[in-house]
Amino acid sequence: MIPAEKLDSALYALSGVVVESRAMAVNGRSSEQLAEVLDFVEYLPPLLAGPDDETDGFRAFLEALAARYPEFGFALERFDAEQPPRQWWS
């Protein structure tokens, strides 16, 4: 799980990763690259909801994703921010 004080930032980061993944697909990135990104993404939701504090693990996955695909660096920045913009989901 992600503690309540980081949950909105984690969701904001995850949302951005999904949106950027879609952009990769639309912009013709290879299916292998998209599959690799989704390999990272599939591990994030369980870290949000598990019984143990997975803040460090969640951040580590975002960091690894950004190291492999720099266009995802913004997701790490979103997670590290104090809090997401007000009503980022709207």
C-alpha positions in Angstrom: 0.0 0.0 0.0 0.9 3.6 -0.4 0.3 5.7 2.7 -2.6 8.2 2.4 -0.3 11.2 2.2 1.4 9.8 -1.0 -1.6 8.1 -2.5 -2.8 11.0 -4.7 0.7 11.5 -6.0 1.0 7.8 -6.8 -2.3 7.8 -8.6 -1.3 11.0 -10.5 2.0 9.3 -11.5 0.2 6.1 -12.6 -2.3 8.1 -14.6 0.5 9.8 -16.4 2.2 6.5 -17.2 -1.0 5.2 -18.7 -1.5 8.3 -20.8 2.1 8.2 -22.0 1.8 4.5 -22.8 -1.2 5.3 -25.0 0.8 8.1 -26.7 3.6 5.6 -27.4 1.1 3.3 -29.1 -0.5 6.1 -31.2 2.9 7.4 -32.2 4.0 4.1 -33.7 6.5 2.9 -31.0 7.2 -0.8 -31.4 5.0 -3.3 -29.8 8.1 -4.6 -28.0 8.7 -1.2 -26.4 5.1 -0.9 -25.4 5.0 -4.3 -23.9 8.2 -3.5 -21.9 6.5 -0.4 -20.5 3.4 -2.3 -19.6 5.6 -4.9 -17.8 6.5 -2.0 -15.5 2.9 -0.8 -15.2 1.4 -4.1 -14.3 3.3 -4.1 -11.0 2.2 -0.7 -9.8 -1.5 -1.3 -8.9 -0.7 -4.2 -6.4 1.8 -1.9 -4.8 -1.0 0.7 -4.2 -3.3 -1.8 -2.5 -1.1 -4.4 -0.7 -1.0 -4.7 3.0 2.6 -3.4 3.4 4.1 0.0 2.8 5.4 -0.1 -0.8 6.2 3.5 -1.2 9.9 2.8 -1.9 9.0 -0.1 -4.3 6.5 2.1 -6.2 9.1 4.8 -6.6 11.8 2.3 -7.6 9.5 1.0 -10.4 8.9 4.6 -11.7 12.7 5.3 -11.4 13.5 2.1 -13.4 10.9 3.0 -16.1 12.3 6.5 -16.4 15.8 5.2 -16.7 14.8 2.9 -19.6 12.4 5.4 -21.2 13.2 9.0 -20.3 9.9 10.3 -21.5 8.4 8.7 -18.3 10.6 10.9 -16.1 7.7 13.2 -15.4 5.9 10.3 -13.6 8.7 10.1 -11.1 8.5 13.9 -10.6 4.7 13.6 -10.1 5.3 10.9 -7.4 8.0 12.9 -5.7 6.0 16.1 -5.6 4.5 17.3 -2.3 1.1 16.7 -3.7 -0.5 16.7 -7.1 -2.3 19.7 -8.6 -5.7 20.3 -7.2 -8.2 18.1 -9.0 -5.7 16.7 -11.5 -8.2 14.1 -12.6 -10.7 16.6 -14.0 
